[in-house]
C-alpha cells in the first residue's frame, strides 16, 4: 500500500515533469520573439471535424488537425494572452505544491488590463476551454496542472480504498456514500481490497438512493455510483479503472430518452470535447442497462409513466442516428423505437409498479437474462 510519503514523492515527480512542459512552451515562444517571428502556439483542434470513431479501439479519438494561435492576429491575440495567463497560474500552483478549482483559477487570472477597460477574462466559459487547450497542447491532464472541478457523485460498495493515504471502507458509508473527488488517479485513489463483481453507474441520484437503501450493492456485490446526470471526469476515470485493472463489467442505468443514451455513450467510448482522454476514461465494453422503449410492454407499465418527446428530444435523437458510434443495427433500432413511440420514460417510472421494483425485479432480471445493449 502506498504511504503518504510515497504519495508525496509521486506528486513531486509529476509536478516537476509538468513544470518542464510549461517551461518548454514558454521557452519556444521566447525563441520565436528573438527571431522576430510572429509568436504562435499550435494546438490540436477539439471539435467534431477533428475526431473519428476507432473501430479497432471502439473509442472516439482525436485527429491530427491543429490550429495556430498567433499573437499578431487581432482575432487570436486575446486567446494567446489567456493561454499564457492560465499556464503561468498553473506554474505557480505546481511550484507551491497547491491545487485549486477551475473556478478559483478563473478569479486568479481575471483582472482588467492596465490602461484599458478590457478584462483578461469576462466569464469562466472563457477560461475553461483554455484549460482544455493546455491539457491537450502540453499532453498533461488537468489534474497534473493541479486543477480540480467541484466534487460531484457518491459511491458505495464492497471495496476498501486508500484516498490520499487514508483507508476508507466503501461498505460503511451510510446513506450518503463516499463523495467522489475530482482527481481519482491511482496516485490518489488506490484499490486495496475488493469483493465487487461489477460496477453500476446510475444516472439519477434518487434511484441511487433507492438502490443504496435497499442494499442492492451488498446483495449483488457491486460498486454503486451516481453523478446525478452526466458522469464527471473523475467519475468516468473511477469507473474505467476497475473495468481495466480488475476486469469488472460496467452497467449503466439511465432514463429512456436520447439524453440517457448519450450519457451511456460518453461512458462507453468517450466524448467529442474530451476525445484526447478517451483511452484513460472510456469503457468500450460498458453495457447499457437503462430503460428501453420495449420495456413499457415487457414490464406492463402504466400509460401514466409516458412522457411525450419534446422537439429537442427528437432533434437530439436524429443527430445521434448519424453518429458512427451509434451506427450498429441494435442502436439504430433502439433510437428509432424511441422516435416512433413518441414518448420517453424515466427510471423512476418503475416505482409505479413498486417502490423497490428496480432493485428486486428490473435490474436482477436484466442482468440474469443478459438483456443489455453494448
C-alpha positions in Angstrom: 0.0 0.0 0.0 1.3 3.5 -0.9 2.2 5.6 2.1 1.7 9.3 2.5 5.4 9.8 2.0 5.5 7.8 -1.2 2.4 9.7 -2.5 4.1 13.0 -1.8 7.1 11.8 -3.7 5.0 10.7 -6.7 3.2 14.1 -6.6 6.5 16.0 -6.7 7.8 13.9 -9.6 4.6 14.6 -11.6 4.8 18.3 -10.8 8.4 18.5 -12.0 7.5 16.8 -15.3 4.5 19.1 -15.9 6.5 22.2 -15.0 9.1 21.2 -17.6 6.4 21.1 -20.2 5.1 24.6 -19.3 8.6 26.0 -19.3 9.3 24.4 -22.7 6.2 26.1 -24.1 7.4 29.4 -22.8 11.0 29.0 -24.0 9.8 28.1 -27.5 7.8 31.3 -27.6 10.7 33.4 -26.4 12.8 31.9 -29.2 10.1 32.9 -31.7 10.3 36.5 -30.3 14.0 36.6 -30.5 13.8 35.5 -34.2 11.3 38.3 -34.7 8.7 35.8 -35.8 5.0 36.1 -35.1 4.7 34.2 -31.8 2.3 31.3 -32.1 1.0 28.2 -30.4 0.0 25.0 -32.3 -3.0 23.3 -30.6 -5.0 20.3 -31.7 -8.5 21.2 -32.8 -11.1 19.9 -30.3 -14.2 19.6 -32.5 -16.3 17.1 -34.4 -14.2 17.9 -37.5 -11.1 16.5 -35.8 -12.4 13.4 -34.2 -13.1 9.9 -35.5 -14.5 6.7 -34.1 -11.9 4.0 -34.0 -13.4 0.6 -34.9 -10.3 -1.0 -33.5 -10.4 0.6 -30.1 -14.2 1.4 -30.0 -13.3 4.9 -28.9 -13.8 8.4 -30.1 -10.2 9.6 -30.8 -8.7 13.0 -31.6 -7.3 13.5 -35.0 -4.1 15.3 -36.1 -5.6 18.6 -37.3 -4.1 21.6 -35.5 -4.8 25.3 -35.3 -2.2 28.1 -34.7 -2.9 30.7 -32.1 -0.9 33.8 -33.1 -0.1 36.9 -31.0 -0.1 39.3 -34.0 -3.6 38.4 -35.1 -6.5 40.5 -33.9 -8.9 37.6 -33.6 -6.4 35.4 -31.7 -4.3 37.8 -29.6 -6.6 37.7 -26.6 -6.7 33.9 -26.5 -2.9 33.8 -26.9 -2.6 36.0 -23.9 -5.2 34.0 -21.9 -3.3 30.7 -22.7 -0.1 32.0 -21.1 -2.0 33.6 -18.2 -3.5 30.2 -17.4 -0.2 28.4 -17.9 1.5 30.9 -15.6 -1.1 30.3 -12.9 -0.7 26.6 -13.2 3.1 27.0 -12.9 2.6 28.9 -9.7 0.4 26.1 -8.3 2.9 23.4 -9.2 5.8 25.3 -7.7 3.8 25.9 -4.5 2.6 22.3 -4.3 -1.0 23.6 -4.1 -4.2 22.6 -6.0 -7.2 24.7 -6.8 -10.6 24.6 -8.5 -11.1 25.7 -12.1 -13.4 28.3 -10.6 -10.6 29.7 -8.4 -8.3 29.7 -11.4 -10.8 31.9 -13.3 -10.6 34.5 -10.5 -6.8 34.1 -10.1 -6.3 35.1 -13.8 -9.2 37.7 -14.1 -8.2 41.3 -14.0 -8.5 44.5 -16.0 -5.6 45.1 -18.4 -3.7 48.2 -17.3 -4.6 51.3 -19.3 -7.7 49.7 -20.9 -11.2 48.6 -19.9 -10.6 45.2 -21.3 -10.7 42.2 -18.9 -8.4 39.2 -19.2 -11.5 37.0 -18.7 -15.1 38.1 -18.5 -16.6 34.7 -17.6 -15.5 31.2 -16.7 -16.8 30.0 -20.0 -13.7 31.6 -21.5 -11.1 30.1 -19.1 -12.4 26.5 -19.0 -11.7 25.9 -22.8 -8.2 27.4 -22.3 -7.5 24.8 -19.6 -8.5 22.0 -22.0 -6.4 23.6 -24.7 -3.4 23.4 -22.4 -4.2 19.8 -21.4 -4.0 18.6 -25.0 -1.3 21.0 -26.1 1.0 20.0 -23.2 -0.1 16.4 -23.1 -0.8 17.0 -19.4 -4.0 16.2 -17.6 -5.9 18.9 -15.8 -5.1 17.0 -12.6 -1.4 17.2 -13.5 -1.8 21.0 -13.8 -3.0 20.9 -10.1 -6.6 21.8 -11.1 -9.8 20.1 -10.0 -13.5 20.5 -10.6 -16.2 20.6 -7.9 -16.9 17.2 -6.4 -20.0 15.5 -7.8 -21.1 12.0 -7.1 -21.5 9.3 -4.5 -20.2 5.7 -4.3 -20.8 2.7 -2.1 -19.8 -1.0 -2.4 -17.8 -3.9 -1.1 -14.4 -2.3 -1.6 -11.7 -0.8 0.6 -9.8 2.1 -1.0 -6.9 4.3 0.1 -7.7 8.0 -0.6 -4.5 10.2 -0.3 -3.1 7.8 2.3 -6.3 7.3 4.3 -8.0 3.9 4.3 -11.8 4.1 3.5 -14.3 1.2 3.6 -16.9 1.9 0.9 -19.3 -0.6 2.6 -19.6 1.7 5.7 -20.5 5.0 4.0 -24.1 5.2 5.3 -26.9 6.7 3.3 -24.8 9.4 1.6 -22.0 7.3 0.3 -18.4 8.3 -0.3 -18.0 11.6 -2.1 -16.3 11.1 -5.4 -13.4 13.5 -5.8 -12.4 15.3 -8.9 -9.0 13.6 -9.1 -9.3 9.8 -9.0 -5.9 8.7 -10.4 -4.0 5.8 -8.9 -1.6 8.1 -7.2 -4.5 9.5 -5.2 -7.1 6.6 -5.0 -5.7 3.1 -4.5 -7.9 0.0 -4.6 -6.8 -2.1 -1.6 -9.4 -4.8 -1.2 -12.4 -5.6 -3.3 -15.3 -8.1 -3.4 -17.1 -6.3 -6.1 -18.2 -8.3 -9.2 -19.4 -5.4 -11.3 -19.8 -1.6 -11.4 -23.2 0.0 -11.7 -23.4 3.7 -12.8 -26.8 5.2 -12.1 -27.9 8.4 -13.8 -30.4 9.5 -11.2 -29.4 10.3 -7.7 -32.9 9.4 -6.4 -32.6 5.9 -8.0 -29.1 5.5 -6.5 -30.6 6.3 -3.0 -33.2 3.7 -3.6 -30.6 1.0 -4.5 -28.4 2.1 -1.6 -31.2 2.0 0.9 -32.2 -1.4 -0.4 -28.6 -2.5 -0.1 -28.6 -3.7 -3.7 -24.8 -3.4 -3.8 -24.4 -5.7 -0.8 -26.7 -8.4 -2.2 -25.3 -8.3 -5.7 -21.7 -7.4 -4.8 -21.3 -4.3 -6.9 -19.8 -0.8 -6.8 -22.8 1.6 -6.9 -22.0 5.1 -8.3 -24.0 8.1 -9.3 -23.2 11.6 -10.6 -26.8 12.9 -10.8 -26.6 13.2 -14.6 -23.6 13.2 -16.9 -20.7 11.4 -15.3 -17.8 13.8 -14.3 -14.3 13.3 -15.5 -13.3 11.9 -12.0 -16.2 9.5 -12.0 -15.5 8.3 -15.5 -11.9 7.6 -14.6 -13.1 5.9 -11.4 -15.3 3.6 -13.5 -12.7 2.9 -16.1 -10.0 1.9 -13.6 -11.8 -1.2 -12.1 -13.0 -2.0 -15.6 -9.5 -2.2 -17.0 -7.5 -3.2 -13.9 -9.9 -5.5 -12.1 -11.8 -6.6 -15.3 -15.2 -5.8 -13.8 -18.2 -5.4 -16.1 -19.7 -2.0 -16.2 -23.5 -1.4 -16.3 -25.1 2.0 -17.0 -28.6 2.6 -15.7 -30.2 5.6 -17.4 -33.5 7.1 -18.5 -35.3 6.0 -21.7 -34.6 9.2 -23.7 -31.9 10.5 -26.1 -30.0 12.1 -23.2 -29.8 8.9 -21.3 -28.4 7.2 -24.4 -25.8 10.0 -24.7 -24.8 9.6 -21.0 -24.2 5.9 -21.7 -22.2 6.6 -24.9 -19.9 9.0 -23.2 -19.0 6.4 -20.6 -18.6 3.8 -23.3 -16.5 5.5 -26.0 -15.7 9.0 -24.7 -16.9 12.4 -25.9 -16.0 14.8 -28.7 -14.8 17.5 -26.4 -12.5 15.2 -24.5 -11.5 12.9 -27.3 -7.9 13.3 -26.3 -8.6 11.5 -23.0 -10.8 8.6 -24.3 -8.1 5.9 -23.7 -8.0 7.0 -20.0 -11.7 7.4 -19.4 -13.8 5.3 -21.7 -15.1 1.8 -21.1 -15.7 0.2 -24.5 -17.3 -2.8 -23.0 -19.8 -0.9 -20.9 -23.3 -2.3 -21.0 -26.5 -0.3 -21.4 -28.9 -1.4 -18.8 -31.2 1.6 -19.0 -34.9 1.6 -19.7 -35.8 0.7 -23.3 -39.0 1.6 -25.2 -39.9 -2.1 -25.4 -39.7 -2.3 -21.6 -43.0 -0.5 -21.4 -44.8 -3.6 -22.7 -42.4 -6.1 -21.2 -43.0 -4.9 -17.7 -46.6 -3.9 -18.3 -46.1 -0.3 -17.3 -49.0 2.2 -17.0 -49.7 4.8 -19.6 -49.3 7.4 -16.8 -45.5 7.0 -16.9 -45.2 8.1 -20.5 -43.7 11.5 -21.2 -44.2 13.0 -24.7 -40.9 13.6 -26.6 -40.1 17.2 -26.9 -38.9 18.9 -30.1 -35.3 19.0 -28.7 -35.5 15.3 -27.8 -36.4 14.4 -31.4 -33.7 16.7 -32.8 -31.1 15.1 -30.5 -32.2 11.6 -31.4 -31.9 12.2 -35.1 -28.4 13.7 -34.6 -27.4 10.5 -32.7 -28.6 8.3 -35.6 -25.9 9.9 -37.7 -23.0 9.3 -35.3 -20.8 6.4 -36.3 -20.7 5.1 -32.7 -24.5 4.6 -33.0 -24.3 3.0 -36.4 -24.8 -0.6 -35.2 -28.2 -2.1 -36.1 -29.2 -2.5 -32.4 -28.7 1.2 -31.7 -30.4 2.3 -34.9 -33.4 0.2 -33.9 -33.3 1.5 -30.3 -33.2 5.1 -31.3 -35.9 4.7 -34.0 -38.1 2.9 -31.4 -38.0 6.0 -29.2 -38.8 8.2 -32.2 -41.6 6.1 -33.4 -43.2 5.6 -30.0 -43.3 9.4 -29.4 -42.6 9.1 -25.7 -39.8 8.7 -23.2 -39.6 7.3 -19.7 -37.6 8.0 -16.5 -36.1 5.2 -14.4 -38.4 6.3 -11.6 -41.3 5.1 -13.7 -40.6 1.6 -12.4 -41.7 2.8 -9.0 -45.2 2.9 -10.4 -45.1 -0.9 -10.1 -43.5 -1.0 -6.6 -41.0 1.3 -4.8 -38.3 -1.4 -4.9 -39.2 -2.8 -8.3 -36.0 -1.5 -9.8 -34.0 -3.2 -7.0 -35.8 -6.5 -6.7 -37.0 -7.2 -10.2 -35.8 -4.9 -13.0 -32.0 -4.9 -12.6 -31.7 -8.6 -11.5 -33.8 -9.8 -14.4 -32.0 -7.7 -16.9 -28.6 -9.0 -15.8 -29.7 -12.6 -15.4 -31.2 -12.6 -19.0 -28.2 -10.6 -20.4 -30.8 -8.1 -21.6 -28.5 -5.2 -22.3 -27.0 -3.3 -25.2 -23.3 -2.8 -26.0 
